[in-house]
Amino acid sequence: MKKKSFYALCSAILLTVFSCKDISQDLINYEGALPGDGKNQVLNLTNEWRNNPYKLNVVYFVPEDLDSIPNFRSRLSKILLDAQAMFADNMDREGFGRKSFGLDLINDTLINIIYIPGNFGKATYPYDGGHGAVKAEVDAYYSLNPSAKKSEHNLIVIPTYDSDPSNPGGPPFYGTGTTCYALDYVNLDAKNLGIGGDIGWKATVWIGGMIHELGHGLNASHNRMNKTLAPSLGTALMGSGNSTYGLSTTSLTQATTATFNNSQVFSTVTRSDWYQNASVDITSLSSSFSNNSIIISGKFTTTKPVKDVVIWHDRTPYGGNQDYDAVQWATKVIGQDSFRFECPLSDFYDLTDEYQLRIGFLHENGSRSTYGYLYNFVNGIPNLSQVVVHDLLPTTGWSIIASDSQENGSPASNVLDKDRNTIWHTPWSSAQTPQPHYFSVDMGATRSVKGLAFRNRDNLNGAMKDVHIYSSTNGTAWSLVKTAQLIQVSGSWINVDLTSVLNTRYLKIESTSSWGNFFYSHLADFGVYSN
């Protein structure tokens, strides 16, 4: 929910009294809430997830020129314990059992919240970009107190910067990686959810916003509740749930629960490779439209086991592809290397314009590999011609016979190795040359070519956009075969079908422009298909 408009939305609807107090008094209240003297206690916890080996780190970060909001420990504890139970109910509904994120518990009503005083005033930690300075100080705290860090996941709560009690706001309020940020203000209290009026509505917005951002911090992406499920399950938390949480039915989607199923703090087992690099290569992908459903199936190879696969259909014109309207599904892996989705059109809200279909592979170590494909609706029917991975011809014996230029360490020969970690890149740091750029391929023998496939690296700045495709009988005299525009996606193979089958030995690919209008071009992999 990283949108400046979030603060603008909320600024018009909070009417309360802002107050601060010294942290020492809050700690007195904190210990006073414990049985006995708050020390050396043996607690008999009943929390279902008390034994999770990994816990969400909850941090209360206070800039030097601010103070904590009264009773933050008890208020935040209630909010997060309620969210913990709500997540478990949704996980159970979707077949994952009553799994939820772990919390570092003091007792059944209080969680351990790490209080960190900031080294600087609030101006050092603005909404835009301020999260980096906050995270640096939190990480420094962990370096000095390593036992305090219970997992890779952090919820960092910061007191509101605005002294106007009707207008809380100011600090970072979004998710970045496995860390998310939210704010605290005096009426951020679970008892205010659903009470109506200004206080109740604002509690929904800011508490719902906090739990929405927590979802991001636990690896979840934006998505929308599928249309046929909305009457019973309401609004998706990772869609517009920040405005309905505690007010009307708000739920986790299949894609969100599948994501949480592979999150570190939901795990009941320990492992040493959480979030280490993992990759997937889709070896085959097919798509079809049957019985008013989009059917997607395929096979893959992976460097780390995949437990769940999710798919999003995201209508790209909406809000600059912000995902809030993406309908979604999740499935278990079939065997070790296959998946299949059936996505009824009755679950879509709009059958017009262009969609991006994304397939996410959820590795058991928490990592995710995602691939995207574009398709569009024509008269309510999906055109899925580009949602396919072809069986590419082997490149053994192929060679690059020419290229106009290359950056040191990034030769054109890298496009033939089918390794997305190695790329061809024209010079960008020295000897800068303008478009066009090209490379020429000798396929070793005459091949029947039905189409060409291109694959980008993750960073799409300078990725090939408009291309000319040439053919030759001798590798020197070239004839233009086709012009095409490559879509701006990373990881997925981009297919360019030829008008008719071409029998040729030599191909030349010329980039005449790049995405972002850079002077350079790059490409990770190139292939040819004949079927």
Secondary structure, 3 states (H helix, E strand, C coil): CCCCHHHHHHHCCCCCCCCCECHHHHHHHHHHCCCCCCCCCCCCCCCCCCCCCCEEEEEEEECCCCCECCCHHHHHHHHHHHHHHHHHHHHHHCCCCCCCCEECECCCCCECCEEEECCCCHHHCCCCCCHHHHHHHHHHHHHHCHHHCCCCCEEEEEECCCCCCCCCCCCCCCEECCEEEEEECCCCCHHHCCCCHHHHHHHHHHHHHHHHHHHHHCCCCCCCCCCCCHHHHCEECCCCHHHCCCCCCEECCHHHHHHHCCCHHHCCCCCCCCCCCCCEEEEEEEEEEECCEEEEEEEEEECCCEEEEEEEEEECCHHHCCCCCCEEEEEECECCCEEEEEEEHHHCCCCCCEEEEEEEEEECCCCEEEEEEEEEEECCEEECCCCCECCCCCCCCCEEEEECCCCCCCCHHHHHCCCCCCCEECCCCCCCCCCCEEEEEEEEEEEEEEEEEEECCCCCCCEECEEEEEEECCCCCCEEEEEEECCCCCCCEEEEEEEEEEEEEEEEEEECCECCCCCCCEECEEEEECC
